[in-house]
Amino acid sequence: MVIVVVGPTAVGKTKMGILLAKKYNGEVINADSTQVYRDLNIATAKVTKTEMEGVVHHLIDICDINDDYTVFDFQRDCRNCISDILSRGKVPIIVGGTGLYVKAALYDYKFDVLNVKFDYSSYSDEELYNRLISIDPDTSVHKNNRKRVERALSYYDSTGNLLSSKDKTNDLLYDCIFVGLTTSREILYDRINKRVDSMIDLGLIDEAKSIYNTGVRSKAVMTPIGYKELFSYFDGKSDLTSCIDLIKQKSRNYAKRQYTWFNNQMNINWFDVDFDNFSNTVQKVINFIDVK
């Protein structure tokens, strides 16, 4: 059995994963694409040693910020972790909000080697997206995510197949129980805003400044929400309040995209979180798992 805990940012996934690991003699496998990198701690809401409560966590702090760690790498590493944990009679508990990482690891998700590189630089963002939806009207790729739009078009131009069809494989490789944590939009957005404030109090500005000073602008640095948004403040181009507000806005938008992705790609069993008494939610999840 593999237990999978997913959901949007700031909904309590980390805590749920740890409590389930203690209940079922499990070990946690991180499925957040940003927490694999060392030195990216506060903005990524990386679990601390104290928060782990002695539970073993895998695939955290395994890369430097200059490394290009891909979903292909995660698929390999996560499956190795699952095999290792199961071989020792324990329960793998995958926890994270990076949907594509979860999908690639648990489903029969194959990567095609594209030998031809296509140049789409002559297309505007709008032209590129219009071409994609003319080919694949059901695409889930957001029109503002040019990198993903180019990947979808490159996949089609190379194989003649739709990337959306490939992404929606439903062939699970493991006996999985999917647990999704959710709450109302108002409560979630308030939690996100307060968590960003807490990150500031914990030293996010100093952490971002130390990364800024390295001059590194790799995928690891530019992907998480919370670092690049502060760079314009360090450059003297924006005031701090505006940068913090932008972090909150982008985090709320990201949470919305996470919901959309999981609902479109996986059969999730959703549980409304009782933040006043989190143990109530934990018990509901345990009751659900025990009858499976």
Secondary structure, 3 states (H helix, E strand, C coil): CEEEEECCCCCCHHHHHHHHHHHCCEEEEECCCCCCECCCCCCCCCCCHHHHCCCCEECCCCECCCCCCCHHHHHHHHHHHHHHHHHCCCEEEEECCCHHHHHHHHECCCCCCCCCCCCCCCCCHHHHHHHHHHHCCCCCCCCCCHHHHHHHHHHHHHHCCCHHHHHCCCCECCCEEEEEEECCHHHHHHHHHHHHHHHHHHCHHHHHHHHHHHCCCCHHHHCCCCCHHHHHHHCCCCCHHHHHHHHHHHHHHHHHHHHHHHHHHCCCEEEECCCCCHHHHHHHHHHHHHCC
